Each structure stands twice: as C-alpha cells, then as structure tokens.
C-alpha cells in the first residue's frame, strides 16, 4: 500500500524552526566529538590490517528540510581521522543524519573522497539509546554507489552502522561493511568501531540563530 499522499507539492506550514529541539533520537549527536582509540580492520594483500586511529567529528544543525509534505530535521557532519603514526588523513567523510518525526525514519548519507556514496536507513523513536541503519548495493533506495574501480577491486555489498548512546556526553559506533575483494571468493567484513566523548555542545541552526537575533533586537512592547 502506498504510504504517501496524493498531494506531493504542498509543504508543511507550521514548521518549528528550532532544529535542536526536533532532532528526536539524533539530538545527542549535535556538537563536537573526539576519540583516540578507534579500531579499523581492513583488507590488505597479505592479511587483514588492524589500525588504531584518532577521530574528530563535527555535527552541525541544519534548517528544516521539506520534500513537499515530507519534513526532515537534521545534522550535517564531517569526520576526520588520522593515526598517531602518520599525519596524513586516514579517512575523511561528509554527509547528513536526518530524522523524520512523522514516521520515525532515520537516514545517514555519506560520501568519501575515493568515489563512493551511500544512503543508509533505519527506524527509531525519541529516547532510544541504540540506532541501527543499513544500506545495500543495488537498491534504488537505501543503496550504495561506487566508482568502476571500487566495483572491480573492493565491491561494497552491504553497510551497517550500530550507534549506542552512553548518556549525553558519549556515544559509540560499530560499523560492518561487507566487501568482495578482487581475486577472493569469500566476502571480507571491514570493521570499524570507536567510542567518542563530547568536547563542545551543538549550536542552533542558521534560521534559529537569525530569529533569535531578531527577537533580541525587537523593541519592547509597551
């Protein structure tokens, strides 16, 4: 049964401009985070490699986003990872985490500068301490898209991220990405995990900042 309305153009008229107040289960992600003991297990020619990495993540609130009647609140994020042995970037990733209050849908978009993007989806509700999102190669929604070389050499078939909140100032993730490496018959599970601590609180989204400034500048009502 089609869950969508016949009117696909009319946007909501009573949208709360305060993203931080409407992020649902994503609210605790807003802000800046750091960790120094992340672990990555990745494929190499001789044997899997285990690397310990240093990670910094920024989550910034964006203005409410509408697809006609569909309304999202979200966070734009940037992940930057290095190692203690090298200053060169070990991993860089950008994207959005989105929450649809009307349905409980959670989305993570991700893009990495090696020619790969993905859209992962899950369901959650306000107050949940655990989130699970998945994406599968070949799907036209919640899918994975890669360059021709990555399809040939390191084809990504599945992606799963499990997030666990530890109070308001810490959270952890466990990411399992199923790869088919060229020349090998068995899939490889590329595994990343980390636990991050908050180093700065989230700031209001741009529209909310503008409205707050205007409210302060408005003359008092006599």
Residue frames as a rotation matrix with the C-alpha (Angstrom) as fourth column:
UNK 1
0.578 0.816 0.000 0.00
0.816 -0.578 0.000 0.00
0.000 0.000 -1.000 0.00
UNK 2
-0.111 -0.608 0.786 1.31
0.555 -0.694 -0.459 3.44
0.825 0.385 0.414 -0.94
UNK 3
0.001 0.093 -0.996 2.13
0.988 -0.154 -0.014 5.38
-0.154 -0.984 -0.092 2.29
UNK 4
-0.853 -0.472 -0.223 2.44
0.427 -0.876 0.222 8.74
-0.301 0.094 0.949 0.52
UNK 5
-0.037 0.889 -0.457 -0.23
0.193 -0.442 -0.876 11.40
-0.981 -0.121 -0.155 -0.06
UNK 6
0.420 0.285 0.861 -1.67
0.888 0.064 -0.455 12.35
-0.185 0.956 -0.226 -3.45
UNK 7
0.969 -0.101 0.223 -0.51
-0.053 -0.976 -0.212 15.95
0.239 0.193 -0.951 -2.92
UNK 8
0.471 -0.867 -0.160 3.27
0.882 0.459 0.107 15.79
-0.019 -0.192 0.981 -3.31
UNK 9
-0.082 -0.491 0.867 3.83
0.578 -0.732 -0.360 19.55
0.812 0.472 0.344 -3.61
UNK 10
0.584 0.414 0.698 2.33
-0.204 -0.757 0.620 21.28
0.786 -0.505 -0.358 -0.56
UNK 11
-0.470 -0.834 -0.289 4.90
0.225 0.203 -0.953 21.81
0.853 -0.513 0.092 2.19
UNK 12
0.054 0.464 -0.884 4.03
0.983 0.129 0.128 21.96
0.174 -0.876 -0.449 5.91
UNK 13
0.216 0.120 0.969 3.06
0.242 -0.968 0.065 25.46
0.946 0.221 -0.238 7.06
UNK 14
0.857 0.179 0.483 3.63
-0.401 -0.356 0.844 25.14
0.323 -0.917 -0.233 10.81
UNK 15
0.466 -0.761 -0.452 7.30
0.496 0.647 -0.579 24.10
0.733 0.046 0.679 10.87
UNK 16
0.921 -0.276 -0.274 9.18
0.162 -0.368 0.915 24.73
-0.354 -0.888 -0.295 14.11
UNK 17
0.766 -0.642 -0.026 12.44
-0.337 -0.367 -0.867 26.48
0.547 0.673 -0.498 13.08
UNK 18
0.249 -0.680 0.689 14.40
-0.957 -0.062 0.285 25.07
-0.151 -0.730 -0.666 16.05
UNK 19
0.290 -0.182 -0.940 16.25
-0.510 0.801 -0.312 22.02
0.810 0.570 0.139 14.73
UNK 20
-0.738 -0.675 0.007 17.98
-0.359 0.384 -0.851 21.14
0.571 -0.630 -0.526 18.00
UNK 21
-0.547 0.612 0.571 14.57
-0.704 0.032 -0.709 20.81
-0.452 -0.790 0.413 19.68
UNK 22
0.519 0.846 -0.123 13.24
-0.735 0.369 -0.569 18.49
-0.435 0.386 0.813 16.96
UNK 23
-0.215 -0.729 -0.649 16.04
-0.923 0.369 -0.109 16.01
0.320 0.576 -0.753 16.26
UNK 24
0.786 0.592 -0.177 14.39
-0.500 0.778 0.379 13.17
0.362 -0.210 0.908 18.14
UNK 25
0.904 -0.424 0.054 16.88
0.311 0.739 0.598 10.35
-0.293 -0.524 0.800 18.81
UNK 26
0.314 -0.825 0.470 19.61
0.785 -0.053 -0.618 12.28
0.535 0.562 0.631 16.95
UNK 27
0.881 0.134 0.455 19.58
-0.038 -0.936 0.350 15.22
0.472 -0.325 -0.819 19.40
UNK 28
0.826 -0.563 0.026 22.51
0.024 0.082 0.996 13.90
-0.563 -0.822 0.081 21.42
UNK 29
0.327 -0.737 0.592 24.81
0.929 0.365 -0.058 13.86
-0.173 0.569 0.804 18.38
UNK 30
0.800 0.029 0.600 24.84
0.290 -0.893 -0.344 17.66
0.526 0.449 -0.722 17.95
UNK 31
0.843 -0.537 0.034 28.24
-0.362 -0.520 0.774 19.20
-0.397 -0.665 -0.632 18.73
UNK 32
0.283 -0.860 -0.424 31.91
-0.771 0.059 -0.635 18.22
0.571 0.507 -0.646 18.52
UNK 33
0.937 0.078 0.341 33.38
-0.259 0.810 0.526 14.84
-0.235 -0.582 0.779 19.43
UNK 34
0.139 -0.943 -0.302 36.83
-0.897 0.009 -0.442 13.28
0.420 0.333 -0.844 19.77
UNK 35
0.905 0.007 0.426 38.41
-0.232 0.846 0.480 9.89
-0.357 -0.533 0.767 20.43
UNK 36
0.159 -0.950 -0.269 41.90
-0.985 -0.171 0.023 8.40
-0.068 0.261 -0.963 20.24
UNK 37
-0.636 -0.421 0.646 41.32
-0.488 0.868 0.085 4.63
-0.597 -0.261 -0.758 20.35
UNK 38
0.517 0.795 -0.317 39.18
-0.749 0.242 -0.616 3.80
-0.413 0.556 0.721 17.34
UNK 39
-0.393 -0.612 0.686 39.91
-0.183 0.783 0.594 0.45
-0.901 0.107 -0.420 15.65
UNK 40
0.422 0.435 -0.796 39.79
-0.864 -0.075 -0.499 -0.30
-0.276 0.898 0.344 11.92
UNK 41
-0.180 -0.416 0.891 40.13
0.024 0.904 0.427 -3.80
-0.983 0.098 -0.153 10.40
UNK 42
0.532 0.342 -0.775 40.72
-0.677 -0.378 -0.632 -3.51
-0.509 0.860 0.030 6.65
UNK 43
0.861 -0.149 0.486 41.81
0.324 0.897 -0.299 -5.86
-0.391 0.415 0.821 3.84
UNK 44
0.252 -0.842 -0.478 45.42
-0.808 -0.455 0.375 -6.00
-0.533 0.292 -0.794 2.63
UNK 45
0.244 -0.179 -0.953 47.22
-0.833 0.465 -0.300 -8.20
0.497 0.867 -0.036 0.12
UNK 46
-0.633 -0.630 -0.450 48.82
-0.311 0.739 -0.597 -10.50
0.709 -0.238 -0.664 2.70
UNK 47
-0.481 0.476 -0.737 46.41
0.825 0.530 -0.197 -10.38
0.297 -0.702 -0.647 5.66
UNK 48
0.591 0.750 0.296 43.86
0.564 -0.647 0.514 -8.08
0.577 -0.137 -0.805 7.33
UNK 49
-0.568 -0.780 0.261 45.37
0.405 -0.542 -0.737 -4.96
0.716 -0.313 0.624 8.88
UNK 50
0.456 0.639 -0.620 44.38
0.871 -0.177 0.459 -3.60
0.183 -0.749 -0.637 12.30
UNK 51
-0.518 -0.588 0.621 44.86
0.441 -0.806 -0.395 0.15
0.733 0.070 0.677 12.77
UNK 52
0.035 0.452 -0.892 44.17
0.948 -0.298 -0.114 2.30
-0.318 -0.841 -0.438 15.84
UNK 53
-0.349 -0.106 0.931 43.06
0.700 -0.690 0.184 5.78
0.623 0.716 0.315 14.86
UNK 54
-0.734 0.105 -0.671 42.33
0.406 -0.725 -0.557 9.29
-0.545 -0.681 0.489 16.16
UNK 55
-0.380 0.715 0.586 38.90
0.843 0.006 0.539 10.64
0.382 0.699 -0.605 15.22
UNK 56
-0.811 0.255 -0.526 37.17
0.072 -0.850 -0.523 14.01
-0.581 -0.462 0.671 15.28
UNK 57
-0.456 0.751 0.478 33.54
0.850 0.207 0.485 14.51
0.265 0.628 -0.732 14.27
UNK 58
-0.921 0.272 -0.277 31.55
-0.164 -0.919 -0.358 17.73
-0.352 -0.284 0.892 13.91
UNK 59
-0.414 0.873 0.259 27.73
0.905 0.364 0.222 17.64
0.099 0.326 -0.940 13.80
UNK 60
-0.961 0.070 -0.267 26.07
-0.037 -0.992 -0.124 20.94
-0.274 -0.109 0.956 12.85
UNK 61
-0.180 0.979 0.100 22.32
0.508 0.180 -0.843 21.55
-0.843 -0.101 -0.529 12.92
UNK 62
-0.953 -0.022 0.304 20.79
0.289 -0.384 0.877 22.44
0.097 0.923 0.372 9.55
UNK 63
-0.603 0.794 -0.072 17.50
-0.749 -0.595 -0.290 24.22
-0.273 -0.121 0.954 8.86
UNK 64
-0.041 0.685 0.727 14.36
-0.084 0.723 -0.686 22.06
-0.996 -0.089 0.028 8.49
UNK 65
-0.856 -0.305 -0.417 14.18
-0.451 0.046 0.891 20.42
-0.253 0.951 -0.177 5.06
UNK 66
0.066 0.963 0.261 10.96
-0.371 0.267 -0.889 19.65
-0.926 -0.038 0.375 3.15
UNK 67
-0.993 -0.085 0.080 10.24
0.038 0.411 0.911 17.31
-0.111 0.908 -0.405 0.25
UNK 68
-0.325 0.941 0.088 6.75
-0.128 -0.136 0.982 18.63
0.937 0.308 0.165 -0.35
UNK 69
0.631 0.684 0.366 4.82
-0.454 -0.057 0.889 17.26
0.629 -0.728 0.275 2.67
UNK 70
0.615 -0.474 -0.630 7.83
0.661 0.746 0.084 15.28
0.430 -0.468 0.772 3.97
UNK 71
0.728 -0.323 0.605 9.75
-0.475 -0.873 0.106 17.11
0.494 -0.364 -0.789 6.70
UNK 72
0.413 -0.698 -0.585 13.26
0.706 0.651 -0.279 16.34
0.575 -0.298 0.762 7.95
UNK 73
0.867 -0.419 0.270 15.32
-0.498 -0.705 0.505 17.77
-0.021 -0.572 -0.820 10.79
UNK 74
0.837 -0.536 -0.105 19.00
0.468 0.803 -0.369 17.01
0.283 0.260 0.923 10.60
UNK 75
0.602 -0.770 -0.211 22.70
-0.168 -0.380 0.910 17.41
-0.781 -0.512 -0.358 11.21
UNK 76
0.815 -0.517 -0.260 25.46
-0.279 0.043 -0.959 17.97
0.507 0.855 -0.109 8.67
UNK 77
0.825 -0.520 0.223 28.59
-0.050 0.326 0.944 16.07
-0.563 -0.790 0.243 9.71
UNK 78
0.551 -0.763 -0.338 32.29
-0.565 -0.042 -0.824 15.88
0.615 0.645 -0.454 8.92
UNK 79
0.929 -0.322 0.181 34.51
0.094 0.681 0.726 13.01
-0.358 -0.658 0.663 10.08
UNK 80
0.523 -0.837 -0.160 38.29
-0.609 -0.236 -0.757 13.40
0.596 0.493 -0.633 10.02
UNK 81
0.961 -0.175 0.213 40.53
-0.012 0.745 0.667 10.51
-0.275 -0.644 0.714 11.04
UNK 82
0.311 -0.931 -0.192 44.29
-0.746 -0.114 -0.656 10.27
0.589 0.347 -0.730 11.39
UNK 83
0.750 -0.180 -0.637 46.66
0.450 0.844 0.291 7.91
0.486 -0.505 0.714 13.19
UNK 84
0.869 -0.473 -0.142 49.30
-0.110 -0.466 0.878 8.59
-0.482 -0.748 -0.457 15.81
UNK 85
0.115 -0.874 0.472 51.94
0.627 0.433 0.648 7.22
-0.771 0.222 0.598 13.42
UNK 86
-0.627 -0.281 0.727 51.04
0.775 -0.317 0.547 9.47
0.077 0.906 0.416 10.46
UNK 87
-0.629 0.382 -0.677 49.63
0.008 -0.868 -0.497 12.96
-0.777 -0.318 0.543 10.00
UNK 88
-0.910 0.290 -0.296 48.10
-0.340 -0.116 0.933 12.19
0.237 0.950 0.204 6.61
UNK 89
-0.107 0.960 0.258 44.32
-0.978 -0.055 -0.200 11.75
-0.178 -0.274 0.945 6.57
UNK 90
-0.916 -0.138 0.377 43.41
-0.149 0.989 0.000 8.11
-0.373 -0.056 -0.926 7.18
UNK 91
-0.428 0.841 0.331 39.70
0.901 0.367 0.233 8.65
0.074 0.398 -0.914 6.47
UNK 92
-0.916 0.253 -0.311 37.55
-0.203 -0.961 -0.185 11.65
-0.346 -0.107 0.932 5.55
UNK 93
-0.605 0.781 0.157 33.76
0.764 0.513 0.390 11.55
0.224 0.356 -0.907 5.31
UNK 94
-0.910 0.405 -0.088 30.90
-0.364 -0.882 -0.299 14.05
-0.199 -0.240 0.950 5.00
UNK 95
-0.653 0.749 -0.112 27.13
0.409 0.473 0.780 13.77
0.637 0.464 -0.615 4.92
UNK 96
-0.399 0.639 0.658 23.90
-0.764 -0.628 0.147 14.23
0.507 -0.444 0.739 6.84
UNK 97
-0.881 0.392 -0.266 21.98
0.473 0.755 -0.455 12.49
0.023 -0.526 -0.850 9.59
UNK 98
-0.680 0.709 0.186 18.24
-0.518 -0.645 0.562 13.11
0.519 0.286 0.806 9.13
UNK 99
-0.879 0.474 -0.050 15.15
0.333 0.535 -0.776 12.46
-0.342 -0.699 -0.628 11.26
UNK 100
-0.625 0.767 0.144 11.56
-0.167 -0.311 0.936 12.40
0.763 0.561 0.323 10.02
UNK 101
-0.857 0.251 0.451 9.35
-0.479 -0.063 -0.876 12.99
-0.191 -0.966 0.174 13.10
UNK 102
0.019 0.980 -0.198 6.16
-0.998 0.006 -0.070 11.89
-0.068 0.198 0.978 11.33
UNK 103
0.675 0.258 -0.691 7.41
-0.484 0.862 -0.150 8.35
0.557 0.436 0.707 10.62
UNK 104
0.757 -0.482 0.441 10.45
-0.284 0.365 0.887 7.68
-0.588 -0.796 0.139 12.84
UNK 105
0.840 -0.467 0.277 12.66
0.495 0.449 -0.744 7.33
0.223 0.762 0.608 9.77
UNK 106
0.533 -0.782 -0.323 16.39
-0.213 -0.493 0.843 7.95
-0.818 -0.381 -0.430 10.28
UNK 107
0.925 -0.295 0.240 18.75
0.318 0.254 -0.913 8.44
0.208 0.921 0.329 7.35
UNK 108
0.303 -0.894 -0.331 22.52
0.013 -0.343 0.939 8.72
-0.953 -0.289 -0.093 7.10
UNK 109
0.984 -0.167 0.058 24.02
0.055 -0.028 -0.998 9.98
0.168 0.986 -0.019 3.88
UNK 110
0.448 -0.893 -0.049 27.75
0.046 -0.032 0.998 9.50
-0.893 -0.449 0.026 3.45
UNK 111
0.958 -0.283 0.033 30.35
0.012 -0.076 -0.997 10.43
0.285 0.956 -0.070 0.89
UNK 112
0.498 -0.867 -0.031 34.06
0.234 0.099 0.967 9.63
-0.835 -0.489 0.252 0.91
UNK 113
0.541 -0.303 -0.784 36.71
-0.698 -0.681 -0.219 11.15
-0.468 0.666 -0.580 -1.39
UNK 114
-0.677 -0.667 0.310 37.55
-0.330 0.652 0.683 7.84
-0.657 0.360 -0.662 -3.03
UNK 115
-0.717 0.424 -0.553 34.47
-0.620 -0.027 0.784 7.82
0.318 0.905 0.282 -5.22
UNK 116
-0.648 0.542 -0.536 31.76
0.538 0.823 0.182 6.30
0.540 -0.170 -0.825 -3.04
UNK 117
-0.643 0.561 0.522 28.42
-0.716 -0.682 -0.149 7.43
0.273 -0.469 0.840 -1.64
UNK 118
-0.729 0.466 -0.501 25.66
0.480 0.870 0.110 5.68
0.488 -0.160 -0.858 0.28
UNK 119
-0.310 0.718 0.623 22.26
-0.770 -0.574 0.279 6.23
0.558 -0.394 0.731 1.87
UNK 120
-0.816 0.004 -0.578 21.54
0.291 0.867 -0.405 4.14
0.500 -0.499 -0.708 4.96
UNK 121
-0.196 0.862 0.468 18.17
-0.608 -0.481 0.632 3.97
0.769 -0.161 0.618 6.69
UNK 122
-0.804 0.059 -0.592 16.60
0.440 0.729 -0.524 2.78
0.401 -0.682 -0.612 9.93
UNK 123
0.238 0.919 0.313 13.73
0.113 -0.346 0.931 3.39
0.965 -0.187 -0.187 12.32
UNK 124
-0.712 -0.430 -0.555 13.83
0.601 0.035 -0.798 4.84
0.363 -0.902 0.233 15.83
UNK 125
0.489 0.853 0.184 11.87
0.551 -0.465 0.692 6.85
0.676 -0.237 -0.697 18.34
UNK 126
0.241 -0.362 0.900 12.61
-0.512 -0.836 -0.199 9.67
0.825 -0.413 -0.387 20.77
UNK 127
0.498 -0.116 0.859 14.65
-0.853 0.112 0.510 8.44
-0.155 -0.987 -0.043 23.73
UNK 128
0.978 -0.165 -0.127 16.16
0.124 0.952 -0.281 5.41
0.168 0.259 0.951 22.01
UNK 129
0.527 -0.846 0.077 19.71
-0.487 -0.227 0.843 4.64
-0.696 -0.483 -0.532 23.18
UNK 130
-0.440 -0.664 0.605 20.52
0.168 0.601 0.781 2.47
-0.882 0.445 -0.153 20.18
UNK 131
0.463 0.501 -0.731 20.20
-0.643 -0.377 -0.666 3.11
-0.610 0.779 0.148 16.44
UNK 132
-0.310 -0.530 0.789 20.75
0.292 0.737 0.610 0.73
-0.905 0.420 -0.074 13.53
UNK 133
0.495 0.388 -0.778 20.94
-0.597 -0.499 -0.629 1.82
-0.632 0.775 -0.015 9.89
UNK 134
-0.110 -0.496 0.862 21.68
0.352 0.791 0.500 -0.27
-0.929 0.358 0.088 6.80
UNK 135
0.320 0.159 -0.934 22.35
-0.808 -0.468 -0.357 0.13
-0.494 0.869 -0.021 3.09
UNK 136
0.183 -0.173 0.968 22.60
0.260 0.958 0.122 -2.47
-0.948 0.230 0.220 0.34
UNK 137
-0.737 -0.517 -0.436 24.29
-0.323 -0.298 0.898 -2.37
-0.594 0.803 0.053 -3.06
UNK 138
-0.921 0.332 0.204 21.88
0.349 0.471 0.810 -2.48
0.173 0.817 -0.550 -5.99
UNK 139
-0.082 0.928 -0.365 18.95
0.929 -0.061 -0.365 -0.82
-0.361 -0.369 -0.857 -4.23
UNK 140
-0.234 0.075 0.969 17.41
0.608 -0.766 0.206 2.33
0.758 0.638 0.133 -5.68
UNK 141
0.543 0.227 0.808 16.70
-0.476 -0.710 0.519 3.48
0.692 -0.667 -0.278 -2.14
UNK 142
0.721 -0.364 0.590 18.99
-0.547 0.222 0.807 2.97
-0.425 -0.905 -0.039 0.86
UNK 143
0.938 -0.309 0.156 21.75
0.338 0.717 -0.610 1.98
0.077 0.625 0.777 -1.57
UNK 144
0.277 -0.939 -0.201 25.48
0.122 -0.173 0.977 2.20
-0.953 -0.296 0.066 -2.27
UNK 145
0.984 -0.002 0.178 27.14
0.176 -0.138 -0.975 3.71
0.026 0.990 -0.135 -5.36
UNK 146
0.365 -0.929 -0.056 30.86
0.140 -0.004 0.990 3.39
-0.921 -0.369 0.129 -6.19
UNK 147
0.118 -0.452 -0.884 33.38
-0.905 -0.415 0.092 4.11
-0.409 0.789 -0.458 -8.94
UNK 148
0.749 0.127 -0.650 34.13
-0.518 0.724 -0.456 1.47
0.412 0.678 0.608 -11.57
UNK 149
-0.273 -0.925 -0.265 37.47
-0.433 0.364 -0.825 0.66
0.859 -0.110 -0.499 -9.87
UNK 150
-0.627 0.068 0.776 35.91
-0.764 0.144 -0.629 0.13
-0.155 -0.987 -0.038 -6.44
UNK 151
0.548 0.836 0.025 33.22
-0.792 0.529 -0.306 -2.06
-0.269 0.148 0.952 -8.02
UNK 152
0.578 -0.409 -0.706 36.02
-0.361 0.648 -0.671 -4.09
0.732 0.643 0.226 -9.58
UNK 153
-0.340 -0.923 -0.183 38.54
-0.173 0.252 -0.952 -4.21
0.925 -0.292 -0.245 -6.73
UNK 154
-0.983 0.005 -0.185 36.63
0.184 0.126 -0.975 -3.71
0.019 -0.992 -0.124 -3.47
UNK 155
-0.445 0.883 0.152 32.91
-0.010 -0.175 0.985 -4.06
0.896 0.436 0.087 -4.20
UNK 156
-0.933 0.196 0.301 30.78
-0.337 -0.188 -0.923 -2.91
-0.125 -0.962 0.242 -1.25
UNK 157
-0.640 0.714 -0.283 27.71
0.293 0.567 0.770 -5.12
0.710 0.410 -0.573 -0.92
UNK 158
0.480 0.819 -0.316 26.35
0.606 -0.049 0.794 -4.11
0.634 -0.572 -0.520 2.49
UNK 159
-0.644 -0.575 0.505 26.82
0.004 -0.662 -0.749 -1.40
0.765 -0.480 0.429 5.09
UNK 160
0.483 0.769 -0.419 25.54
0.520 0.133 0.844 -1.41
0.704 -0.625 -0.336 8.68
UNK 161
-0.611 -0.611 0.503 26.12
-0.095 -0.574 -0.813 1.08
0.786 -0.545 0.293 11.48
UNK 162
0.365 0.632 -0.683 25.04
0.712 0.283 0.642 0.48
0.599 -0.721 -0.347 15.08
UNK 163
-0.388 -0.410 0.825 25.11
-0.162 -0.851 -0.499 3.55
0.907 -0.328 0.264 17.35
UNK 164
0.240 0.420 -0.875 24.86
0.836 0.368 0.406 3.38
0.493 -0.829 -0.263 21.15
UNK 165
0.195 -0.105 0.975 24.46
-0.275 -0.960 -0.048 6.45
0.941 -0.259 -0.216 23.36
UNK 166
-0.149 -0.322 -0.935 26.17
0.850 0.440 -0.288 6.41
0.504 -0.838 0.208 26.77
UNK 167
-0.011 0.243 -0.970 24.35
0.706 -0.685 -0.179 9.28
-0.708 -0.687 -0.164 28.48
UNK 168
0.890 0.434 -0.139 24.53
0.255 -0.727 -0.637 12.73
-0.377 0.532 -0.758 26.89
UNK 169
0.616 -0.712 -0.338 28.29
-0.703 -0.690 0.172 13.14
-0.356 0.131 -0.925 26.51
UNK 170
-0.586 -0.792 0.170 29.48
-0.580 0.557 0.595 9.88
-0.566 0.250 -0.786 24.98
UNK 171
0.674 0.738 0.005 28.45
-0.556 0.512 -0.655 7.54
-0.486 0.439 0.755 22.19
UNK 172
-0.446 -0.809 0.382 29.93
-0.329 0.545 0.771 4.64
-0.832 0.218 -0.510 20.31
UNK 173
0.487 0.577 -0.656 29.53
-0.845 0.122 -0.520 3.09
-0.221 0.808 0.547 16.90
UNK 174
-0.291 -0.489 0.822 30.14
-0.058 0.867 0.495 -0.30
-0.955 0.097 -0.281 15.33
UNK 175
0.365 0.351 -0.862 30.32
-0.839 -0.279 -0.468 -0.32
-0.405 0.894 0.193 11.51
UNK 176
-0.245 -0.374 0.895 30.42
0.105 0.907 0.408 -3.51
-0.964 0.194 -0.183 9.45
UNK 177
0.311 0.236 -0.921 30.88
-0.832 -0.401 -0.383 -3.20
-0.460 0.885 0.072 5.70
UNK 178
0.389 -0.103 0.916 30.80
0.201 0.979 0.025 -6.33
-0.899 0.174 0.402 3.55
UNK 179
0.168 -0.462 -0.871 33.35
-0.858 -0.504 0.102 -6.22
-0.486 0.730 -0.481 0.72
UNK 180
0.847 -0.111 0.520 34.06
0.332 0.874 -0.354 -8.54
-0.416 0.473 0.777 -2.19
UNK 181
0.247 -0.870 -0.428 37.79
-0.526 -0.491 0.694 -8.15
-0.814 0.054 -0.579 -2.82
UNK 182
0.634 -0.007 -0.773 39.01
-0.760 0.183 -0.624 -8.91
0.145 0.983 0.111 -6.35
UNK 183
-0.190 -0.738 -0.647 40.55
-0.598 0.610 -0.520 -12.38
0.779 0.288 -0.557 -6.65
UNK 184
-0.952 -0.108 0.287 38.97
-0.302 0.484 -0.821 -13.72
-0.051 -0.868 -0.493 -3.46
UNK 185
-0.601 0.732 -0.322 35.94
0.200 0.528 0.825 -15.99
0.774 0.431 -0.464 -3.22
UNK 186
-0.062 0.563 -0.824 34.81
0.980 0.192 0.057 -15.12
0.191 -0.804 -0.564 0.31
UNK 187
0.577 0.329 0.748 33.43
0.242 -0.943 0.228 -11.74
0.780 0.050 -0.623 1.43
UNK 188
-0.550 -0.771 -0.320 35.53
0.648 -0.152 -0.746 -9.60
0.527 -0.618 0.583 3.77
UNK 189
0.617 0.749 -0.241 33.99
0.724 -0.420 0.548 -7.83
0.309 -0.512 -0.801 6.75
UNK 190
-0.438 -0.682 0.586 35.57
0.371 -0.731 -0.573 -4.39
0.819 -0.034 0.573 7.00
UNK 191
0.412 0.586 -0.697 35.06
0.821 0.093 0.563 -3.45
0.395 -0.805 -0.443 10.65
UNK 192
-0.541 -0.518 0.663 35.30
0.120 -0.827 -0.549 -0.06
0.833 -0.218 0.509 12.39
UNK 193
0.487 0.705 -0.515 34.44
0.697 0.041 0.716 0.81
0.526 -0.708 -0.471 15.96
UNK 194
-0.663 -0.663 0.349 35.01
0.300 -0.662 -0.687 3.70
0.686 -0.350 0.638 18.34
UNK 195
0.334 0.691 -0.641 33.69
0.938 -0.182 0.293 5.47
0.086 -0.699 -0.709 21.43
UNK 196
-0.358 -0.421 0.834 33.69
0.499 -0.841 -0.210 9.28
0.789 0.341 0.510 21.35
UNK 197
-0.194 0.230 -0.954 33.46
0.918 -0.300 -0.259 11.96
-0.346 -0.926 -0.153 24.02
UNK 198
0.695 0.529 0.487 31.82
0.659 -0.739 -0.139 15.36
0.286 0.418 -0.862 23.68
UNK 199
-0.413 -0.853 -0.319 34.19
0.902 -0.432 -0.013 18.33
-0.127 -0.293 0.948 23.53
UNK 200
-0.962 0.185 -0.199 31.68
-0.192 -0.981 0.012 21.05
-0.193 0.050 0.980 22.52
UNK 201
-0.275 0.949 0.157 27.92
0.295 0.238 -0.925 21.45
-0.915 -0.208 -0.345 22.56
UNK 202
-0.356 0.245 0.902 25.81
0.934 0.085 0.346 21.85
0.008 0.966 -0.260 19.44
UNK 203
-0.862 0.065 -0.503 24.82
-0.019 -0.995 -0.095 25.29
-0.507 -0.072 0.859 18.15
UNK 204
0.156 0.988 -0.006 21.39
0.050 -0.014 -0.999 26.30
-0.987 0.155 -0.052 16.83
UNK 205
-0.046 -0.060 0.997 20.70
0.949 0.308 0.062 26.01
-0.311 0.950 0.043 13.11
UNK 206
-0.854 -0.446 0.268 21.15
0.513 -0.806 0.296 29.15
0.084 0.390 0.917 10.94
UNK 207
-0.212 0.847 0.488 17.44
0.228 -0.443 0.867 30.08
0.950 0.295 -0.099 10.78
UNK 208
0.593 0.423 -0.685 17.05
0.728 0.082 0.680 29.75
0.344 -0.902 -0.260 14.55
UNK 209
-0.325 -0.782 -0.532 20.11
0.887 -0.447 0.114 31.98
-0.327 -0.435 0.839 15.09
UNK 210
-0.805 0.076 0.589 18.62
0.303 -0.800 0.518 34.64
0.510 0.595 0.621 12.79
UNK 211
0.205 0.975 0.088 15.26
0.287 -0.146 0.947 34.53
0.936 -0.169 -0.310 14.57
UNK 212
0.394 -0.129 -0.910 16.92
0.919 0.061 0.389 34.73
0.005 -0.990 0.143 17.99
UNK 213
-0.714 -0.693 -0.102 18.93
0.685 -0.721 0.102 37.80
-0.144 0.003 0.990 16.92
UNK 214
-0.552 0.585 0.594 15.81
0.146 -0.634 0.759 39.49
0.821 0.506 0.264 15.60
UNK 215
0.457 0.752 -0.475 13.97
0.590 0.143 0.794 38.77
0.665 -0.644 -0.378 18.83
UNK 216
-0.004 -0.552 -0.834 16.74
0.956 -0.246 0.159 40.45
-0.293 -0.796 0.529 20.84
UNK 217
-0.893 -0.423 0.155 16.72
0.450 -0.823 0.348 43.49
-0.020 0.380 0.925 18.56
UNK 218
-0.167 0.920 0.353 12.95
0.605 -0.187 0.774 43.96
0.778 0.343 -0.526 18.57
UNK 219
-0.656 -0.026 0.754 11.73
-0.413 -0.824 -0.388 46.96
0.631 -0.566 0.530 20.63
UNK 220
-0.933 0.327 -0.148 9.89
0.311 0.529 -0.789 46.08
-0.179 -0.783 -0.596 23.83
UNK 221
-0.305 0.917 0.256 6.10
0.533 -0.058 0.844 46.04
0.789 0.394 -0.471 23.69
UNK 222
-0.966 -0.059 0.251 4.75
-0.143 -0.688 -0.712 48.94
0.215 -0.724 0.656 25.74
